[in-house]
Each structure stands twice: as structure tokens, then as C-alpha cells.
Amino acid sequence: MIPVTEFRQFSEQQPAFRVLKPWWDVFTDYLSVAMLMIGVFGCTLQVMQDKIICLPKRVQPAQNHSSLSNVSQAVISTTPLPPPKPSPTNPATVEMKGLKTDLDLQQYSFINQMCYERALHWYAKYFPYLVLIHTLVFMLCSNFWFKFPGSSSKIEHFISILGKCFDSPWTTRALSEVSGEDSEEKDNRKNNMNRSSTIQSGPEGNLVKSQSLKSIPEKFVVDKSAAGALDKKEGEQAKALFEKVKKFRLHVEEGDILYAMYVRQTVLKVIKFLIIIAYNSALVSKVQFTVDCNVDIQDMTGYKNFSCNHTMAHLFSKLSFCYLCFVSIYGLTCLYTLYWLFYRSLREYSFEYVRQETGIDDIPDVKNDFAFMLHMIDQYDPLYSKRFAVFLSEVSENKLKQLNLNNEWTPDKLRQKLQTNAHNRLELPLIMLSGLPDTVFEITELQSLKLEIIKNVMIPATIAQLDNLQELCLHQCSVKIHSAALSFLKENLKVLSVKFDDMRELPPWMYGLRNLEELYLVGSLSHDISKNVTLESLRDLKSLKILSIKSNVSKIPQAVVDVSSHLQKMCVHNDGTKLVMLNNLKKMTNLTELELVHCDLERIPHAVFSLLSLQELDLKENNLKSIEEIVSFQHLRKLTVLKLWYNSIAYIPEHIKKLTSLERLCFSHNKVEVLPSHLFLCNKIRYLDLSYNDIRFIPPEIGVLQSLQYFSITCNKVESLPDELYFCKKLKTLKIGKNSLSVLSPKIGNLLFLSYLDIKGNHFEVLPPELGDCRALKRAGLVVEDALFETLPSDVREQMKAD
């Protein structure tokens, strides 16, 4: 006897797979169990009881008296005798006698076996075995897709992820926060058998029942704060789930093996159902209670014709009709399954109802095996798909990243990163984060926020808490902004710096910052001159005073003209691209500072000479070789700073003497060999940088520069310094290193305000003790070889080392 429990191996092994069993699969499983019981019961009867009982048939007496005597005797012996009459001696005793066969027990067994094999119809003999085999085939067909290696791995992975997504605390929080729900059932993870229970709440706290999820009862209301609680560990687990879902989706959407196998096994069950119904209906009448048996065994038994009784015929007949009923119901269910499989496409799945109910609009539709499994899940419980959809949404993933970010970057940790920037503002630099922590907006003392290489930054309305915020730096960041946050920035933001790789990354809202005073744009654009920078109009930037563009433009953008009336400083850093059209500069009549850096200029642009308000001009890293046009600077009465460094200028024209208003002049990193004496007629110069040239001689007229505070001739070929240099008694910084000087004049002691002296890299043998008269000069401000420093008197050395 084989117990029924042994056949469980033909059905599913993992209870978790039940979520992929729709109602018809569950129903057919129960039908299979019922049919299996019929088969097992029939087989048990076949084994435990006699199959058939046979008796010889009575033969008429022979008419030929010449027959064999033994045959005659056999016939006579089978003739019934009249019952004995009661005798006077024993009137109550009557002996009952049947027909005599003279057969022993072994002969009867032999006859029964022969008639069972020869006379009984095969259907009556093997009916229970057929039922058992057919049922096992049905069970195998129903669960084969759970066992096949190509499909079982996908199913197991899907079930594993599905369970984790369903139980994840992030699912509850996401559905609550994004869709405005109050909460879902708080203890749904504790009751795996009743996972279809959840609650949604409308914005006003009223319970709202989902139209698509009608099976969700309205039972529990969970406090939103409790539902929203998510610790760091749970956040990391949810983050890992998002990655698993992404990889699983890419893998499963590639094929449709699950759908194909399920269709095939359903078709196979329908075909088998039709075959079973066809031959069983025709053969069920062959199960008869009485069977005539004619076998040629007369030599062994003396009989040829027998009448047999099939002992289980009546029961088998009833079981066969019952089995046919079960198979019919089973087949009709399979036909319904085929209808469900083909009346609409199951290779596509739309989350439209989830998008409508939750408000998560970016949940993507899926296809192929992924879609088919979700359709199957919906037949079990639609709540699974809804909670699983949370992990397909980028909005949900971004919210999770935001939560993890807030847990990682607490206000105290952020305050440790505060520093003072070049504009003397308290700045918070954040680099290469997954987003912008909400905790940033709790640091109310923040004045400058610097975001670098952060994708998908969303500036919320809470930025209004930063009352002191004046500066915002966005370096390679894609930024979106809340309308309330934009209103705040329009009123408070003074400085905006944007570094971008493409013009499309420029935030469109920057053109409306009406109180913005400084705008810095850094980005790489096309080198094709015909493709120029096209900025939107800057006319709304009414307060803009400083505009810096570091790019590769071929001309000044037309949008800059919109702010020309109030623009005070213009900077163009062109990364070596030739700037050929500068006519727009003429319209910037109020410009006080102009920087044209690395613009491949060969001449000083004539448009510059029209800027009568210009005070500072920087032409760094160009290709200037001649500056004869410098004479035109005499019209710029306010020009005080002229920087012509990092060029190829070979000489300084005498016309420079006409720039009497100059206070800072920088000719470093050029090819100047001779200093004209007329240079020193610009007697207002306070800063003169002639380093990294080929100068051999310093004219004595340098003594005219009584306002000189900074003088550098580092890395030249000067062999001696004129004594007149030491008449510049306001000199604070003197750089004469890396020259060919051999003697340092004792008159250096006249420079009482000297605080920095660089003499390293010359040919000095000793230092004059008069250096001690330079009271402001300390050891930290004296750049010299240690051995040369030791040549000073000890008291001078001690004086310089003293604080």
C-alpha cells in the first residue's frame, strides 16, 4: 500500500510558489487529489480482494450412450438429486447439497486466473491503474514549469524578490508618502496568509477604498509617523532591493519561456482531457458484473465453459462515472485557462491602475515573462503587484536615496564641513553625493552652498530656512527647483556659479534671478566658430554686476548686451579658442573690470579703448607680441590695473609713460629684455611684476616710484640692483630670486616696511647685517638658503626668529 503523501513530490515543493497559482490551478490541484484517491482506492481493492470468482457451467446429458464412461459419469454427477425426505427416526434433519464439481481449491484458483486474463475486458482490469497514471500526468503537467531548470530559476528569484518587496518597510512608507495615503496594515508581515489586507487614506484622513483592489478590507489605520520610521539598515536593504529588481527585470524581459511553458502544459492537459473523455465514455460499459469465460482447459479441469463474477465491477462502474465527472470539470477548467491565456496579451503588463491610485507616475510597464508573472500574481492578490511596483519607480528610489542620505549626513556632520570660501562666506561643499540631503536646510548660518557632481538635485521649498544664503555653486549638477524655492532665490541669491558640460544643463530658472549680482558660467562648447553660445536673454537680471564666462566662444554672446548698462565686471576665459568679434564690448559703457584670458588675441582689441570707465584690464595667456596700441590707453583715465602677463611681449613701448593713472602693472612671463626708463614715469605704481623675463638691467629711475610696495624680478638675468631701488621706502615685498646677483647692498636697511624678501637662487656669499634694520622682516618672510642665513650676525638672526 502506497500512502497518498508519497505523491506530493509531483506537486510544488515550495509553499511560496502558491502566489503564482491562480484559482484554476488550485482548483485543478484539488481535483487531481480527488482523482488520485480514486486511483489509489481502486488499486488497493485490486491488490487486497479477489478480482474474479468463476464456476463451471452445467452441461446437458449426452444422447450418445457410446460416450466415454468418464464423461457420462461427470454429467451424471452434476445432475441434481432430490432432497432427502425426513425419516421417522430423524424427522428434523435435512441435508442441503449443491452441484458437485469435483474441483479442488487450486483448480478454482487456476480457473479464476485464466478467466481474469482471457475473458475480462482490459478496461475493467486496468481502470484504477489508468486513473492513477492519468492523474499523475495531470499533476506533472500542472507543476512542470516550477521544476524545469530554465524556468524554475526565474520563478525562485522572482518569488524571493517579491516577498522581500512585500515585507519591506520602505514599501509602506513609499505608498503612504507618495500617494498621500495614511498608511497600510501595520502587521501585514506577521500574517502571511492574509496579505491582501491594507488601508489607504485620502489627504484629509478619510479612508478611501481602492477600486482595483476591492479585496482590501478597511480594518486598520496606522500612524503615519510609525509607518514612516525607517532605520539605516532597512534603508540599505531597500536600496539593495532596487538594484535586484533592476537586474531581474533586464534578465526576465529578454524572453518568454515561462509563458510558453505554461501555455504548452495547459494545451497538453486539454488534449489529455479529450482523450480520456473519449475512450472512457466508450469503455465504461465494459465493466460488467457477470462475465462468460470460455477457455480450453478441459484437460486440466474437466470443464471448458465457466460463468464468472467480477467482484468489483459494481464499484468500478460507480468510480468510473465519478472519475469522468472529475475529468470533465478538470477539462472545462483547462479550457477556461486557455481562454484566459489567449483573449488578451499576457506578454505586456500595465501598471496604469497603480499609477492612478498611488500617484507614482513613473512606474514603467513591463513585458514578456516579467509581465506574465505579474498577471499570475494578480490572480492571487493584486496587492502584490502594487507593492512590487514601488521598486520599479525611479521616484520611489530617489526618495529612498534621499532618506538614506539624510541618515548619513546629519546636521552635525555637515557643520564639520563648513569652511570660509574666497568671498569670505561660510560655505558648505558637497561633492559626488547621490543627492542633496534635506538636513542641509537645518544649517541656518550657511551663506554659500557648493554642489559638485551631484545628479538629480531637487531644491525644495525648505531652502527658505537658510536666511543667510547668498551664494550657490552648481558644478556638473542637474538641478530641479520647487516654485517656492525659486521665489526665495529670486529675492536672496547674490552669487550663482554654474559649471556644465552642455548648454542644456544650464538651469532655465537662473534667467529670472532678479537680485543676482554675480554670475559665473563654466562649460565646454563646440569649437566650430559658426556654432556660438546662445544664452537666453539676461534682461531680467537687473542687479547683475559681474559676469564670468569660461568657455570656447568665438564672440561675446548677444545676451550679455542685455545687461551691459549695469554690468561692471566682465570675464571671458576662452581655453585657447580665438575670440574674433568683440564689438559688443563697446556697449558696456559702465564696465570697470575686463578679463580676456586665453582668447588667442594677437593685438589689444580696439573695442577696449571705448570703455572709458574701465579700471582693470587683464589680458593673460594670449598671443600678444606687440603692444604698440598701448598709447590708446591714455584715454582711459580711470585705468589703474593692467595685466599683460603670460604673453610673448618682447619689449615695452615708451608710450607707457602716458598711463599716469596706473597703480598695478604686470608683465611677468613674457620675453622682455630691456626696461625703458619711461616706464617709471608712471609714478603711481604700487605693484610692479616683471618676473620670468630676460631682463639684465634695472634703470636707476626706479627710485621715482615712491609708492612702490611690491616689486618682483624673479627669474631674470639681473646682475646688480641700482641703489635708487632702496629709495622706495614703502616697499613691503621684494622678489629678486633666481638672478645673477652677487652683492646685496647694505642700503636695504632703508626699507623699514619690508616684510617679504626673496633672494634665493643668486650668487651671494654673505648677507649685510643691515637686514636687521628691517624690523618688519621675519625669518618666515626671508626666502634664502640656510647656509647664507647663518652669515648674519647672531643678534640679527635671533631678532628675525623672534615672534
Long-range contacts (C-beta under 8 A, 24 or more apart in sequence): 1-44, 1-47, 2-40, 4-33, 4-36, 4-37, 4-40, 7-36, 7-136, 7-139, 10-136, 10-139, 10-140, 10-143, 11-139, 11-142, 11-143, 12-143, 12-146, 13-146, 14-146, 14-156, 14-159, 16-159, 16-163, 17-146, 17-155, 17-159, 18-380, 19-159, 19-162, 19-376, 19-377, 19-380, 19-381, 19-384, 20-146, 20-155, 20-159, 20-373, 20-376, 20-377, 20-380, 21-376, 21-380, 22-376, 22-379, 22-380, 23-379, 24-333, 24-334, 24-336, 24-337, 24-340, 25-142, 25-337, 27-333, 28-138, 28-142, 28-269, 28-330, 28-333, 28-334, 29-139, 29-142, 31-326, 31-329, 31-330, 31-333, 32-135, 32-138, 32-139, 32-142, 32-330, 34-326, 35-131, 35-134, 35-135, 35-138, 35-323, 35-326, 35-327, 35-330, 36-132, 36-135, 36-136, 36-139, 38-128, 38-131, 38-135, 38-319, 38-322, 38-323, 38-326, 39-128, 39-129, 39-130, 39-131, 39-132, 39-133, 39-134, 39-135, 40-128, 40-132, 41-128, 41-319, 42-127, 42-128, 42-129, 42-131, 42-132, 42-312, 42-316, 42-319, 43-128, 43-129, 43-132, 45-128, 45-312, 45-315, 46-128, 46-312, 49-311, 49-312, 50-112, 50-311, 51-112, 51-116, 51-120, 51-125, 51-310, 51-311, 51-312, 52-112, 52-115, 52-116, 52-120, 52-291, 52-308, 52-309, 52-310, 52-311, 53-112, 53-308, 53-309, 53-311, 54-108, 54-111, 54-112, 54-115, 54-293, 54-306, 54-307, 54-308, 54-309, 55-101, 55-306, 55-307, 55-308, 56-101, 56-103, 56-111, 56-301, 56-302, 56-303, 56-305, 56-306, 57-303, 57-305, 57-306, 57-307, 58-99, 59-305, 74-102, 74-302, 77-102, 101-303, 102-302, 103-301, 103-302, 103-303, 107-300, 107-301, 110-297, 110-300, 110-301, 111-293, 111-295, 111-297, 111-301, 111-303, 111-306, 112-308, 114-293, 114-295, 114-297, 115-291, 115-293, 115-295, 115-306, 115-308, 118-293, 118-295, 119-291, 119-292, 119-293, 119-294, 119-295, 119-308, 120-291, 120-308, 120-310, 121-283, 121-286, 121-287, 121-288, 123-283, 123-284, 123-286, 123-287, 124-286, 124-287, 124-288, 124-310, 124-313, 124-316, 127-287, 127-316, 127-319, 127-320, 128-316, 128-319, 131-319, 131-323, 134-272, 134-276, 134-327, 137-272, 138-269, 138-272, 138-330, 141-265, 141-266, 141-268, 141-269, 141-272, 142-265, 142-269, 144-261, 144-265, 145-258, 145-261, 145-262, 145-265, 148-261, 150-257, 151-257, 151-258, 151-261, 154-251, 154-252, 154-257, 154-258, 154-369, 155-258, 155-373, 157-248, 158-248, 158-252, 158-373, 161-241, 161-244, 161-245, 161-248, 162-377, 162-384, 162-388, 164-237, 164-241, 165-241, 165-245, 165-387, 165-388, 165-390, 165-391, 166-195, 166-384, 166-387, 166-388, 168-234, 168-237, 168-238, 168-241, 168-391, 169-227, 169-229, 169-230, 169-234, 169-238, 170-230, 170-234, 170-235, 170-238, 170-241, 170-390, 170-396, 170-400, 171-387, 171-390, 171-391, 172-222, 172-227, 173-227, 173-228, 173-230, 174-360, 174-390, 174-393, 174-396, 174-399, 174-400, 175-200, 175-358, 175-386, 175-387, 175-390, 176-224, 176-227, 176-228, 177-228, 177-399, 178-358, 178-359, 178-360, 178-395, 178-396, 178-399, 179-357, 179-358, 179-359, 179-360, 180-359, 181-358, 182-221, 182-222, 182-224, 183-220, 183-221, 183-222, 183-223, 183-224, 183-226, 183-227, 184-222, 184-227, 185-219, 185-220, 185-222, 186-220, 186-222, 186-226, 186-227, 187-220, 195-381, 195-383, 195-384, 196-381, 196-383, 198-383, 200-357, 210-357, 211-353, 211-357, 212-353, 212-354, 212-357, 212-382, 213-357, 213-382, 213-383, 213-386, 215-381, 215-382, 215-383, 216-383, 230-403, 231-407, 232-404, 232-407, 232-408, 235-400, 235-403, 235-404, 235-407, 236-404, 238-400, 239-400, 239-401, 239-404, 241-391, 242-391, 242-397, 242-400, 245-388, 245-391, 245-392, 248-370, 249-366, 249-370, 249-392, 252-368, 252-369, 252-370, 252-373, 253-366, 253-367, 253-368, 253-369, 253-370, 254-368, 255-368, 255-369, 256-347, 256-368, 256-369, 256-372, 257-369, 258-369, 258-372, 258-373, 259-346, 259-347, 259-368, 259-369, 259-372, 262-341, 262-372, 263-338, 263-341, 266-334, 266-337, 266-338, 266-341, 267-338, 269-330, 269-331, 269-334, 270-331, 270-334, 270-335, 270-338, 273-327, 273-328, 273-330, 273-331, 273-334, 274-331, 276-327, 277-324, 277-327, 277-328, 277-331, 280-320, 280-323, 280-324, 280-327, 281-324, 284-317, 284-320, 284-321, 284-324, 287-313, 287-316, 287-317, 287-320, 288-313, 289-313, 289-314, 346-371, 346-372, 346-375, 347-371, 347-372, 349-374, 349-375, 351-385, 351-389, 351-392, 354-385, 354-386, 354-389, 357-386, 358-386, 358-389, 358-390, 360-389, 360-390, 360-393, 360-395, 360-396, 361-395, 362-393, 362-394, 362-395, 363-389, 363-392, 363-393, 364-392, 366-392, 398-435, 398-456, 401-434, 401-435, 402-435, 402-437, 402-438, 404-434, 405-433, 405-434, 405-435, 405-436, 405-437, 405-438, 406-437, 406-438, 406-439, 408-437, 409-433, 409-437, 409-439, 409-440, 410-439, 411-439, 411-442, 411-443, 414-439, 414-440, 414-443, 415-443, 418-443, 418-446, 421-448, 421-450, 421-471, 423-448, 423-471, 423-495, 425-470, 425-471, 426-468, 427-471, 430-454, 438-462, 441-465, 441-466, 444-468, 447-471, 448-472, 448-473, 448-495, 449-473, 450-475, 451-475, 451-477, 451-479, 452-476, 452-477, 453-477, 456-480, 458-482, 459-485, 459-489, 460-485, 461-485, 461-488, 463-488, 463-489, 464-488, 467-492, 469-493, 470-494, 470-495, 471-495, 471-496, 471-497, 472-496, 472-497, 473-497, 473-499, 474-498, 474-499, 474-507, 475-499, 475-522, 476-500, 476-501, 476-505, 478-505, 479-507, 481-507, 481-509, 486-512, 489-513, 490-514, 490-515, 491-515, 494-518, 495-520, 496-520, 497-522, 498-522, 498-523, 499-523, 503-533, 503-534, 506-535, 508-536, 511-536, 511-537, 511-538, 511-540, 511-541, 512-540, 513-540, 513-541, 514-540, 514-541, 514-542, 514-543, 515-542, 515-543, 516-541, 516-543, 516-544, 517-543, 517-544, 517-545, 517-546, 518-544, 518-545, 518-546, 518-547, 518-548, 519-544, 519-546, 519-547, 519-548, 520-546, 520-548, 520-550, 521-547, 521-548, 521-549, 521-550, 521-551, 522-550, 522-551, 523-550, 523-551, 524-551, 524-552, 524-575, 525-551, 525-552, 525-553, 526-552, 527-552, 527-577, 529-554, 529-580, 532-557, 533-557, 534-559, 535-559, 535-560, 537-562, 538-562, 538-563, 539-563, 542-566, 545-569, 546-571, 547-571, 548-572, 548-573, 548-595, 549-573, 550-574, 550-575, 551-575, 552-576, 552-577, 553-577, 553-579, 554-578, 554-579, 554-580, 554-581, 555-579, 555-580, 555-581, 555-582, 555-584, 556-581, 556-582, 556-584, 556-585, 558-584, 560-584, 560-588, 561-587, 564-588, 564-589, 564-590, 564-591, 565-589, 565-590, 566-590, 567-591, 568-592, 568-593, 569-593, 569-594, 569-595, 570-594, 570-595, 571-595, 571-597, 572-596, 572-597, 572-599, 573-597, 573-598, 574-598, 574-599, 574-600, 576-600, 582-607, 582-608, 583-607, 585-610, 585-611, 586-610, 586-611, 589-613, 592-616, 592-638, 593-617, 593-618, 594-618, 595-620, 596-622, 597-621, 597-622, 598-622, 603-629, 604-629, 604-630, 604-632, 606-632, 609-633, 609-635, 609-636, 611-636, 612-636, 612-637, 612-638, 613-638, 614-638, 614-639, 615-639, 615-640, 615-641, 616-640, 616-641, 616-642, 616-643, 617-641, 617-642, 617-643, 618-643, 619-643, 619-644, 619-647, 620-644, 620-645, 620-646, 620-647, 621-646, 621-647, 622-646, 622-647, 623-647, 623-648, 624-648, 624-649, 625-649, 625-650, 626-650, 627-652, 627-653, 628-653, 628-655, 630-655, 630-656, 630-659, 631-655, 631-658, 633-658, 633-659, 634-658, 634-659, 636-661, 637-661, 640-664, 640-684, 642-666, 644-670, 645-669, 645-670, 645-689, 646-670, 651-676, 652-676, 652-679, 654-678, 656-682, 657-681, 657-682, 660-684, 663-687, 663-707, 665-689, 667-693, 668-692, 668-693, 668-712, 669-693, 675-699, 677-701, 680-704, 680-705, 683-707, 686-710, 688-712, 690-716, 691-715, 691-716, 691-735, 692-716, 698-722, 698-725, 700-724, 702-728, 703-727, 703-728, 706-730, 709-733, 709-753, 711-735, 713-739, 714-738, 714-739, 714-758, 715-739, 721-745, 723-747, 726-750, 726-751, 729-753, 732-756, 732-776, 734-758, 736-762, 737-761, 737-762, 737-783, 738-762, 744-768, 746-770, 748-774, 749-773, 749-774, 752-776, 755-781, 756-781, 756-783, 757-781, 757-782, 757-783, 757-784, 758-783, 759-783, 759-784, 760-784, 760-785, 764-788, 765-791, 766-791, 767-791, 767-792, 769-793, 769-796, 771-796, 771-800, 772-796, 772-799, 772-800, 778-802
